[in-house]
Structure formats: structure tokens, C-alpha cells
Amino acid sequence: MTYPCSEDINMKPEKLRSIKKLLLRRLNELQFEAIQAALEKRVMNDNPSDTVDKASMDVDQNADLMMKARKRSLIQELQRAIMRIDRGVFGICEVCEGRISERRLLARPMSRLCIKCMGKEENSGERGKRNPELIIYRRVEDA
């Protein structure tokens, strides 16, 4: 498969394939971990015998919820990165539509912003207020 964005970001198709393979592997690992955790939860005893056990169980459940939220967010990031590769917009900044450096993409393949725009976003407190799907669809429609 040839990826249309490979010329846009000066990245060889083989490198894009290896990045996609890495993203898919990590996505599969996280999904497997989620399934495994759900199965283990069913096996565990949910009836604590005293208040200390109940408090400990509540703390564990809160930690589990926070970890699940982080994993769910990471799964979504991985899925979006794979979708950007498939749609030919991988490596294109969602804000300025410039190139994201190959070095940044190799270090963090889920990157949606170039370094300059990421810095601006972090400094302005705008993080997470964009809808990345709209940008992806707009880029695909423009092509």
C-alpha cells in the first residue's frame, strides 16, 4: 500500500508502514490488557469482609478507573494516528497544516501538532479544544 502523505512529509512508505505496524501492535496490546483486566475483575471477590478491606477496594477501584481512562485515551490516540496514515494526513500539523518533523513522528507517532504549534497550545491553555476529526476530514476533502 502506498501512503499519499509520504511525499508530503518526505517519509519513505516503508517507514510509514513500520510506524503503522508499531501503532497497531501497541493498540492490540492495550486492547488485550483491557480485556484481561475485565476478565480478572469478574473473578475477584467484590464482597469485602470488613471496612478496611472495603476502603482498600475503593482505593483500588479509583486507581483502576484512572488507569482505564488513560488507556482509553491512549487507544483513541493510536486509532487516530492509524487513521491519519490511512487517509494520507499523517505528519501534517492540525493547526498550521505544515509538516511535523520526521524526528518528532519517530519519537511520538501519535503527534498531531508540530513543535511550534504544540508550544503555542501549551502556553495558551488551548490543549484539547480542537476537533481533530474535522481537520482530518477537511484535509482529505481538499485532496
C-alpha positions in Angstrom: 0.0 0.0 0.0 1.3 3.5 -0.9 0.6 6.2 1.6 -0.2 9.6 -0.1 1.3 11.6 2.7 4.8 10.0 2.3 5.8 12.7 -0.3 4.3 15.5 1.8 6.5 14.8 4.8 9.5 13.3 3.0 9.0 10.0 4.7 9.5 6.8 2.8 6.5 4.5 2.5 8.5 1.7 4.3 9.0 3.9 7.3 5.2 4.7 7.4 4.4 1.0 7.2 6.8 0.3 10.1 5.2 3.2 12.1 1.7 1.9 11.4 2.8 -1.6 12.4 4.2 -0.3 15.7 1.0 1.6 16.3 -1.2 -1.4 15.6 1.0 -3.6 17.9 0.6 -1.1 20.7 -3.1 -0.8 20.1 -3.5 -4.6 20.2 -1.5 -4.8 23.5 -3.7 -2.2 25.1 -6.9 -3.8 24.0 -5.7 -7.2 25.2 -4.8 -5.7 28.6 -8.2 -4.1 28.8 -9.9 -7.4 28.1 -7.7 -9.3 30.5 -8.4 -6.7 33.3 -12.1 -7.1 32.7 -11.9 -10.8 33.0 -9.8 -10.7 36.2 -12.3 -8.3 37.7 -15.1 -10.8 37.3 -13.1 -13.4 39.1 -12.2 -11.2 42.1 -14.4 -11.2 45.2 -16.4 -8.0 45.4 -17.7 -8.6 48.9 -15.1 -7.2 51.4 -15.3 -8.7 54.9 -14.6 -5.5 56.9 -14.3 -1.7 56.5 -10.5 -1.8 55.9 -10.9 -4.2 53.1 -13.8 -2.1 51.7 -11.6 1.1 51.9 -8.7 -0.7 50.2 -11.1 -1.9 47.5 -12.4 1.6 46.9 -8.9 3.0 46.5 -8.1 0.2 44.1 -11.2 0.9 42.1 -10.4 4.6 41.8 -6.9 3.8 40.6 -8.3 1.3 38.1 -10.7 3.9 36.8 -8.0 6.5 36.3 -5.8 3.9 34.6 -8.7 2.8 32.4 -9.3 6.5 31.4 -5.6 6.9 30.5 -5.6 3.7 28.5 -8.8 4.6 26.7 -7.3 8.0 25.8 -4.1 6.3 24.5 -6.2 3.8 22.5 -8.0 6.7 20.9 -4.7 8.5 20.1 -3.4 5.3 18.5 -6.5 4.8 16.4 -6.4 8.5 15.2 -2.7 8.1 14.2 -3.5 5.0 12.2 -6.4 6.7 10.6 -4.2 9.7 9.7 -1.7 7.3 8.0 -4.5 5.6 6.1 -6.0 8.9 5.0 -2.8 10.4 3.9 -2.6 13.2 6.5 -0.1 11.6 8.9 2.7 14.1 9.7 0.6 17.2 8.9 0.0 19.6 11.7 -3.6 20.0 12.6 -3.2 23.7 13.3 -0.9 25.2 10.7 -1.1 22.3 8.2 2.7 22.4 8.0 4.9 19.4 8.3 5.6 17.7 11.6 9.3 16.7 11.6 10.1 13.1 11.0 12.2 13.1 14.1 9.2 14.1 16.2 7.0 11.5 14.4 9.5 8.7 15.1 9.7 9.7 18.8 6.0 10.1 19.2 4.0 8.7 16.3 0.7 10.0 17.8 1.8 13.6 17.4 -0.8 15.8 15.8 1.0 19.1 16.0 4.3 20.4 15.0 6.6 21.6 17.8 5.9 25.2 17.2 2.1 24.8 17.4 2.3 22.4 20.4 4.3 25.0 22.3 1.8 27.7 21.5 -1.1 25.5 22.5 0.5 24.5 25.8 1.3 28.1 26.6 -2.2 29.4 25.8 -4.0 26.6 27.6 -5.9 25.6 24.5 -5.0 21.9 24.7 -7.7 19.6 23.7 -10.1 22.2 22.4 -9.9 21.2 18.8 -11.7 18.5 17.0 -9.0 16.5 15.2 -11.5 14.6 13.1 -12.7 17.8 11.4 -9.2 18.6 10.4 -8.6 15.1 9.1 -11.8 15.2 7.0 -11.0 18.7 5.7 -7.6 17.6 4.5 -9.0 14.5 2.8 -11.7 16.5 1.1 -9.2 19.1 -0.1 -7.1 16.4 -1.8 
